[in-house]
Amino acid sequence: MSQAQKQLKIKSGSLKRNIKDLEAAQKEVAQETARLQKFTSEGADEAKLKQQRNCIDEAQAQIHDCKTRITKSCADLKEFLSSNTEELQASAAEELRTATELIASADTALANL
């Protein structure tokens, strides 16, 4: 396996992990928001509601952090691909296709924010 193939796997794995982190953070915001609504409808005390709002704020901060990391990882992968496409087409066509799909997936995830 060439050095370029190794770097492609690393950069692709990083982007894939960041996309998964974003999806998990979005799911957490939805769960915590539903929990807040449940607490509100049950008439929970203000301290409990405040703590739940803090949980939601932290989860939303994770989304912002994930967005930043995805943007950086995606740009890094795009730059790497642009400078190594010829070498990778000959030796790692499947990984190159996967990386291109990951970039499209990242662009879609960022557009949906």
C-alpha positions as CSV (number, residue, x, y, z in Angstrom):
1,M,0.0,0.0,0.0
2,S,1.5,3.3,-1.0
3,Q,1.8,6.3,1.2
4,A,-0.9,8.1,-0.7
5,Q,-3.3,5.2,-0.2
6,K,-2.6,5.3,3.6
7,Q,-3.2,9.0,3.7
8,L,-6.4,8.6,1.8
9,K,-7.7,6.0,4.2
10,I,-6.8,8.2,7.2
11,K,-8.4,11.4,5.8
12,S,-11.5,9.5,4.6
13,G,-11.8,7.8,8.1
14,S,-11.5,11.2,9.8
15,L,-14.2,12.7,7.7
16,K,-16.5,9.7,8.1
17,R,-16.0,9.8,11.9
18,N,-16.8,13.6,12.0
19,I,-20.0,13.0,10.0
20,K,-21.1,10.3,12.5
21,D,-20.3,12.7,15.4
22,L,-22.6,15.3,13.8
23,E,-25.4,12.8,13.3
24,A,-25.1,11.7,17.0
25,A,-25.1,15.4,18.2
26,Q,-28.2,16.1,16.1
27,K,-29.9,13.1,17.6
28,E,-28.9,14.2,21.1
29,V,-30.4,17.6,20.6
30,A,-33.7,16.1,19.4
31,Q,-33.8,13.7,22.4
32,E,-32.9,16.4,24.9
33,T,-35.5,18.8,23.4
34,A,-38.2,16.1,23.7
35,R,-37.1,15.5,27.3
36,L,-37.4,19.3,28.0
37,Q,-40.9,19.4,26.6
38,K,-41.8,16.4,28.7
39,F,-40.5,18.1,31.8
40,T,-42.3,21.3,30.9
41,S,-45.6,19.5,30.4
42,E,-45.2,17.6,33.7
43,G,-44.6,20.9,35.5
44,A,-41.0,20.1,36.7
45,D,-39.3,22.6,38.9
46,E,-37.3,25.5,37.4
47,A,-33.9,24.0,38.4
48,K,-34.6,20.8,36.5
49,L,-35.7,22.8,33.4
50,K,-32.7,25.0,33.6
51,Q,-30.4,22.0,33.7
52,Q,-32.2,20.5,30.7
53,R,-31.7,23.7,28.8
54,N,-28.0,23.6,29.6
55,C,-27.9,20.0,28.2
56,I,-29.5,21.2,25.0
57,D,-27.1,24.1,24.8
58,E,-24.1,21.8,25.2
59,A,-25.4,19.5,22.5
60,Q,-25.9,22.4,20.1
61,A,-22.3,23.5,20.8
62,Q,-21.3,20.0,19.8
63,I,-23.1,20.5,16.5
64,H,-21.2,23.7,15.9
65,D,-17.9,21.9,16.7
66,C,-18.7,19.0,14.4
67,K,-19.6,21.4,11.6
68,T,-16.1,23.1,12.0
69,R,-14.4,19.7,12.0
70,I,-16.3,18.5,9.0
71,T,-15.5,21.6,7.0
72,K,-11.8,21.3,7.9
73,S,-11.7,17.5,7.2
74,C,-13.5,17.9,3.9
75,A,-11.3,20.7,2.7
76,D,-8.2,18.7,3.7
77,L,-9.5,15.6,1.8
78,K,-10.4,17.7,-1.3
79,E,-6.9,19.2,-1.3
80,F,-5.3,15.9,-0.9
81,L,-7.4,14.4,-3.7
82,S,-6.6,17.3,-6.1
83,S,-2.9,16.8,-5.6
84,N,-2.9,13.0,-5.7
85,T,-5.7,12.0,-8.1
86,E,-3.5,10.5,-10.8
87,E,-1.6,8.3,-8.5
88,L,-4.8,7.1,-6.7
89,Q,-6.7,6.4,-9.8
90,A,-4.2,3.8,-10.8
91,S,-3.8,2.1,-7.4
92,A,-6.8,2.9,-5.3
93,A,-9.9,3.4,-7.5
94,E,-12.3,2.0,-4.9
95,E,-11.0,4.2,-2.1
96,L,-11.0,7.2,-4.3
97,R,-14.7,6.6,-5.1
98,T,-15.5,6.1,-1.4
99,A,-13.7,9.4,-0.6
100,T,-15.7,11.2,-3.3
101,E,-18.9,9.8,-1.8
102,L,-17.9,10.9,1.6
103,I,-17.2,14.5,0.4
104,A,-20.7,14.5,-1.1
105,S,-22.2,13.2,2.1
106,A,-20.3,15.9,4.1
107,D,-21.6,18.6,1.8
108,T,-25.1,17.3,2.2
109,A,-24.8,17.1,6.0
110,L,-23.5,20.7,6.1
111,A,-26.2,22.0,3.8
112,N,-28.9,20.4,6.1
113,L,-27.7,22.4,9.2
